[in-house]
Amino acid sequence: MKTLRAATLGVLLFVSRGFAGDWTQWRGPERTGHVPEGVAVPETLPADPKIIWHIKIGFGLSSPVVSEGKVFYSDAQGDRETLHAVQAVDGKPLWQADIDKVHSDSQSLPGPRCTPLAGGDRVYAQSCRGELRCLKISDGKELWSVNYTTNFSAAFFGERGNAQGATRHGNDGSPAIDGDRLFAPVGGTNGESVVCFEKATGKVIWKSQNDEASYAAPVVVTIDGTRQLVDFNADALLGLALSDGKLLWRTPPLKTSFSRHVTTPVIIGENIFVASQELGMMGFQLSHTGADWGVTRSWQSKDSAMNFSSPVAVGNYLYGLGPEKNFICVDGKTGKQAWSHAGYINTSAGQAHAAFIVMGKNILALTDGGELVLFAADPTAFKEISIAQVCSKNWCNPAYADGKLYLRDAHELYCVGLLP
């Protein structure tokens, strides 16, 4: 494959501390978009990245994950959302499992949106229609399942297209795991907005809040010594105690016209950052005295509004895709843009997307045109290191494991080697 523009070429260098590790969930092991410390990462991209294997797949907008030598991905097989397991080494199919009937919306072909989640000897898949299934990693056998509408009376939420509340996108925010528990953004407005399950059995441990779900995935983080679930739902940004779902803190209402909150919360110390197309990017600061928590909005910037591409953080700066379809760097302390750089996204297209992965001192972006762009995590200026074409049009967040990038476009799943 040819690069699309001049790039810094040469021998592929890498951090030689050994490489391994799985990419078991949306945006990586900690849901931050960071490759774990100690895992080998490229310092530049090869001019023609090696496609180790690629296989034909059905349509879908969910991302692949990697665990226990297997790659898990979801696609549409006929009118069914289907979860697949293939060997990470060669893409050989291992098993597939039916999850739910596909959901159609007005903006793309019918197919799964939610990234699967692997934990231990189990893998979890959530459908657009709110079917959550727990399967054995070894053979795809179902162990338990729940439905958000029938089991928890959640509305089939989303962007409403008519007076009856018809939705367009469905349940997209991937559940989160911590220890032996799984936290799902169910979206029930009768005390079942977030539901905590025993991940092995599906037993409900607690239910909390009355908010509709958004499209954003919740994150489990430790803030000021307290482990908690941070949820960016359709109504607010909030924190819940992991033990019992008790509300720790909650922002004032953050509502948009179509319940359209998509970005995964990013945490830097005691500061949390979220964004939406309508509200812009926002920074919130938490305070904590004893059992009492407080939250204040530090800044809000529509100049740095992000639609459905989640940013990553390095130091006190956030890197992502701005409203002008440009790469931007935002100072987390002030909300001011440190720099903006255009040229990688097709500005004539409607929606725009790019996925970002922090790789040591650099950031790897996958654009919706299928280009990989490696640039420095440097707030002083945008500094491109190298660029290469790897796939066709996509809205994929890749998985990175063992020096390989696993990604998809509308028709194929790829394993791309980034290390020699």
Steps between C-alpha positions, in 0.01 A plus 500: 500500500617851426514789740274790407753773567866539574592340828801444715618157389781274603556202719220437750626574848325402817512507877682177582347402831322192366147501370188317603168583654142473390262773388190364668258790475405828338807731492732246658575340838414809706252650251734800458633439148849442644727208415616371843845595617759238411328390179707551186375778270623633165701820482415537132271320257620281216436648155301190408362341820494121491150355484554178695149380419161633399159338477163593353239603758149637509412864561539648846630806684623333818873455561700178542654393832778251576521250787661162564634470145160571346352797319132573562293710263132556424332532163169457321431155362175536311263669742688388813767665712769234534808472722803322353821359645804448276861407571716806551797337327334431164133607505375142488133486610436328834132559570213740449196572716165661427438808718185677379303628204675791328377855551462741206548875520501786252877555485658167410438137413354277774759337719657496849637820653620389842851364556511159674672463838721211614565413863665178618341201330196697386416748227201738508303641209236773514268549205353824367163377628629458855565125515802427725647150465783332690679225304784259566819612329592141416197406291245786496249315714256737671523513880243770576313788337271792582301747294493865601143553379330186627706444818546861605223696323751725326378697202666415171680832519684716255439764241127525457363500149126527555231570757510138620863539606652280230874482538785506252815365664410280798719381790860582410688565826699187586461370860800515735657233724673536835599185688206260511244765400365633174338845473252556218347829378148357490320835484195416712335813637352326805816452704668283237716742304816304590481136606782308668511126427703215640694441182516121538128440552309812393358545850400862564706651785362853488306747284539877507367833363219596265675625186470390140820353365702688243737350244804550725677211674542527880846473657626360830765726653661596829459869587647641821539146634143395425429235236181594315298471182483817290198508269426760232131430440233688305430736791822562695852391589517316833700271726368189676651293782600157371382318813134603502436750219467794739513836323828671590467810284301629205530797268209734423294384198696444178223437250506519123230489234539131420661350815819509296790455739757265350852570629652284771588702813871581531648546848814698592548499876181644651385646170257336258453595137209421270375642172201502272424662168236729648654595837866510401788367710471544875735467794371418850695501825414276793553586865483254787469551877421189700190341348399822324581557135462814294529566128544830319531577131845650434444593137290437190616548142291459186815568297617154612166319470538131420222297346565127539877472495636466855823686588804371686705673770876534540613706795255788539406510132226335298543395137206431272290593199354850502181639345682618188608141432845586622740346750509718812692522826312652795646623827307312770556780752354782292307343213705702250626336184877463499493423127277390214609310190292417192559279199426142604119486490279531191327831568243440225357198681216531749606353835870474580684256725849417617617259770800582720739269686778631725822310427764622741612849399292490181137464395370274224185613320286294265298731277163418350676481163712207619829685558727449797660822620773490763568838662675630809309549825636853510286798608737755347423410137362226278788279388425222253738206520367268230186396319378191314182368342364175650129460418191656348239733650432413863385629841712252693698528823781247443632251754878482558657181636839330458620764258204452270207724420159337455248711314205483266334686222157437353599171337818354655678437828876560494803404705778750423858461620658818632822354642780319308 
